[in-house]
Amino acid sequence: MVKHVSVEAYLAALPDDRRRVLEALRATIRAAAPGATEQISYDMPAFMTGGRILVSYAAFKSHYSLFPASGAVLEALGDEIAPFHTGKGTIRFTAERPLSDELVTRLVRVRLAEDATRGG
């Protein structure tokens, strides 16, 4: 298994169609959290705030996942996120059934608010 040293390297290793999906997700997250930094964490691209993971994401063989690193997202977004929630901390989607930019933005804002209450 290849270990990626940067977000750019992770994305460059993907086929074009899969890279485009994650680049769009990355742009949406960046717009919602302009102060966040990017790095590889657990061999996945991650946005960080206050030294903590805000969200991370990855491409898999038959789907993509967004990891909000928090149960607060599931509580706050409830039914909106329910069709995509597939396990503790995993939001799974496909190119045919993507997460909307609006939903990703709300998810990131929930995480930012949560981190702000923790002093992050």
ABEGO torsion letter per residue (X at the ends): XBBBABAAAAAAABBAAAAAAAAAAAAAAAAABAABBBBBBGGBBBBBBGGBBABBBBBBAABBBBBAGBAAAAAAAEAAAAAABAEBGBBBBBAABBBBAAAAAAAAAAAAAAAAAAGX
